[in-house]
Each structure stands twice: as structure tokens, then as C-alpha cells.
Amino acid sequence: MNKVRRAEIAKNTLDHGFIQDAIKDIKEHCHKNIETSSHDQKEEREDMYYLLRSVSCFEKILFKYIQEGKAALGGLKETGIKQLQR
């Protein structure tokens, strides 16, 4: 898949309300569970920490795809879906 197409898909993914809601819910769930955990729930807190890191990594990869697509199109300043379309 070329960089521009991958950027378009990544942008659509990040802009999709369902995906944004899911990411927000996961982050809130993790923070809540970390905050309300007792001192002896180390493993549970670590699980939440790693889940937060995974979500962050997912977002960073999508942003990277968008940046690569911008570079392939000559370094666009703004990445809107119309700019990414062929």
C-alpha cells in the first residue's frame, strides 16, 4: 500500500467517532482502575499501564502514517482528507 493511501486510511481511522470514543473509554477505564486500585494490586495497575501504552502506540503509528503521506505529497502543512485523496 502506498504512503498516501495508508495516510488516508490512518486519517479516517483517527477521525472516526467510534474509534475516538473507544480510545477515550479505554484511557478513562485505565485511569479509573489505576486510581481506585489498592496498594496490593500491583499487577492490575501494571496491566492498565501497559494497556494505556498500547493505545498510545496505536495512535502514534497512525500519526506516523499520516506524516509519511504528507511527505509523499510534498510536505503538506495541513492534513485533511481532501488533501490526501488522489
Backbone torsions as a table, in degrees:
resi	resn	phi	psi	omega
1	MET	NA	135.5	-178.6
2	ASN	-76.1	163.7	-173.9
3	LYS	-64.5	-36.3	-179.2
4	VAL	-67.7	-44.3	179.3
5	ARG	-64.4	-42.8	178.6
6	ARG	-62.4	-38.9	177.8
7	ALA	-63.5	-41.5	179.2
8	GLU	-61.5	-45.6	179.3
9	ILE	-64.9	-42.1	178.6
10	ALA	-62.0	-43.3	179.4
11	LYS	-63.2	-44.6	177.5
12	ASN	-60.9	-39.4	179.8
13	THR	-64.1	-49.3	-179.0
14	LEU	-65.9	-31.6	-178.3
15	ASP	-83.4	-13.1	-177.3
16	HIS	-69.9	126.9	-177.5
17	GLY	-58.3	-38.1	-179.9
18	PHE	-62.7	-43.8	179.9
19	ILE	-66.2	-44.7	178.7
20	GLN	-61.3	-41.4	177.3
21	ASP	-63.8	-41.5	-179.8
22	ALA	-64.6	-44.4	178.6
23	ILE	-61.4	-45.2	179.4
24	LYS	-61.5	-45.6	-179.8
25	ASP	-62.4	-41.6	178.9
26	ILE	-62.6	-46.4	-180.0
27	LYS	-62.2	-44.9	179.2
28	GLU	-63.0	-42.4	178.5
29	HIS	-59.5	-46.6	-179.3
30	CYS	-63.5	-47.7	-179.8
31	HIS	-61.2	-43.5	179.5
32	LYS	-61.3	-45.5	-179.4
33	ASN	-67.1	-34.5	176.2
34	ILE	-66.4	-45.8	-177.5
35	GLU	-64.9	-35.1	-175.0
36	THR	-96.9	1.4	-179.1
37	SER	-73.8	151.2	176.6
38	SER	-86.8	166.5	-174.9
39	HIS	-60.2	-25.4	-177.9
40	ASP	-91.6	8.5	-179.4
41	GLN	-102.6	46.9	-177.4
42	LYS	-58.2	-46.4	-177.9
43	GLU	-62.7	-40.1	179.2
44	GLU	-64.5	-41.4	177.9
45	ARG	-64.8	-40.3	178.5
46	GLU	-64.5	-39.3	176.7
47	ASP	-59.4	-44.2	179.6
48	MET	-65.3	-39.7	177.8
49	TYR	-60.2	-47.4	-179.1
50	TYR	-67.8	-32.5	175.0
51	LEU	-65.7	-43.2	176.3
52	LEU	-60.2	-42.3	179.1
53	ARG	-63.6	-38.6	180.0
54	SER	-64.8	-43.7	178.8
55	VAL	-63.3	-42.4	178.2
56	SER	-62.0	-41.5	178.5
57	CYS	-63.2	-42.6	177.6
58	PHE	-57.7	-47.4	179.5
59	GLU	-63.9	-42.1	-179.3
60	LYS	-63.0	-39.0	178.7
61	ILE	-64.7	-43.2	178.3
62	LEU	-63.6	-41.7	177.3
63	PHE	-62.0	-38.3	178.2
64	LYS	-62.1	-43.7	178.4
65	TYR	-60.7	-39.9	178.9
66	ILE	-64.4	-44.7	179.5
67	GLN	-62.5	-41.3	178.6
68	GLU	-62.8	-38.9	177.7
69	GLY	-66.3	-38.4	176.8
70	LYS	-63.0	-42.1	179.8
71	ALA	-64.1	-39.0	180.0
72	ALA	-65.2	-25.8	179.1
73	LEU	-94.8	9.0	176.4
74	GLY	96.9	24.1	173.9
75	GLY	77.0	50.2	177.3
76	LEU	-56.8	141.8	177.9
77	LYS	-74.5	-42.7	179.9
78	GLU	-114.6	142.2	177.2
79	THR	-111.0	95.1	172.3
80	GLY	-107.8	156.5	-175.8
81	ILE	-60.8	-35.5	-180.0
82	LYS	-65.5	-33.3	179.2
83	GLN	-72.7	-26.1	-177.8
84	LEU	-86.3	-17.6	-178.8
85	GLN	-72.6	149.3	-178.3
86	ARG	-70.0	NA	NA
